[in-house]
Amino acid sequence: MTLAAIDPPRRIAYHMDEPAASVDIEYRLTPSATGTSVVVAIKFTLEGLLRLMTLFARTFVRAKMQSRLALRRGAAEAHYR
C-alpha cells in the first residue's frame, strides 16, 4: 500500500496493487455542525475470474466500511467525552 495523496487534516488517499486486484481508497474529512463528516471513496478493480465477483464484492466492501466507520466513530467520541 502506498500513500497516494495527503492534505492534512482534510484528505488522505492510498493506492494498493495486488495480483488479483487494484484498490484506491480516499478519506475526506470536513467540519460539520455536530463534529466531523467522514466520506470514504473506494475504487477497486478485480482481475481475472475475480471480476465475476464484482457485484458481491461491492456489497461486501460497503457493509464492511460502514461497520468499521461506526467503530471508529464510537472510539473517537469516547475519546473526546
C-alpha positions in Angstrom: 0.0 0.0 0.0 1.3 3.4 -0.9 0.3 6.9 0.2 -1.2 8.4 -2.9 -2.2 11.9 -1.6 -2.4 13.8 1.6 -3.8 17.1 2.5 -3.9 17.3 6.4 -6.3 17.5 8.0 -8.8 17.2 5.1 -7.8 14.3 2.9 -5.7 11.1 2.8 -5.6 8.6 -0.1 -4.0 5.2 -0.6 -3.3 3.0 -3.6 -2.7 -0.7 -3.5 -1.8 -3.1 -6.3 -2.0 -6.8 -5.8 -2.0 -9.6 -8.4 -5.8 -10.1 -8.0 -6.9 -6.5 -7.6 -6.1 -2.8 -7.6 -7.6 -0.6 -4.9 -7.8 3.2 -4.4 -9.1 4.4 -1.0 -9.7 8.1 -0.2 -10.8 9.6 3.1 -12.2 13.1 3.2 -12.9 14.9 6.4 -15.0 18.1 6.7 -16.3 20.0 9.7 -20.0 19.7 10.3 -22.4 21.2 12.9 -22.1 18.1 15.1 -18.4 17.4 14.6 -16.6 16.0 11.6 -18.1 14.4 8.5 -16.1 11.5 7.1 -16.6 10.4 3.4 -14.8 7.3 2.2 -14.5 6.6 -1.5 -13.2 3.2 -2.7 -12.4 2.2 -6.2 -11.4 -1.4 -6.8 -10.7 -3.4 -9.9 -10.7 -7.2 -9.7 -8.6 -9.1 -12.2 -9.2 -12.4 -14.0 -12.0 -14.7 -12.8 -12.5 -12.5 -9.7 -14.1 -9.9 -12.0 -17.2 -12.1 -11.8 -17.5 -11.3 -8.1 -17.5 -7.5 -8.6 -21.2 -7.0 -7.6 -20.8 -9.2 -4.5 -17.5 -7.5 -3.6 -19.1 -4.0 -3.8 -21.8 -5.0 -1.4 -19.4 -6.7 1.0 -16.9 -3.8 1.0 -19.7 -1.2 1.5 -21.0 -3.1 4.6 -17.5 -3.7 6.0 -16.6 0.0 5.6 -19.8 1.1 7.3 -19.2 -1.1 10.3 -15.6 0.0 10.6 -16.5 3.7 10.4 -19.1 3.1 13.1 -16.5 1.6 15.3 -14.0 4.4 14.6 -16.7 7.0 15.3 -17.6 5.3 18.6 -13.9 5.3 19.6 -13.4 8.9 18.7 -16.5 10.0 20.5 -15.5 8.1 23.6 -12.0 9.7 23.5 -13.3 13.2 23.3 -16.1 12.9 26.0 
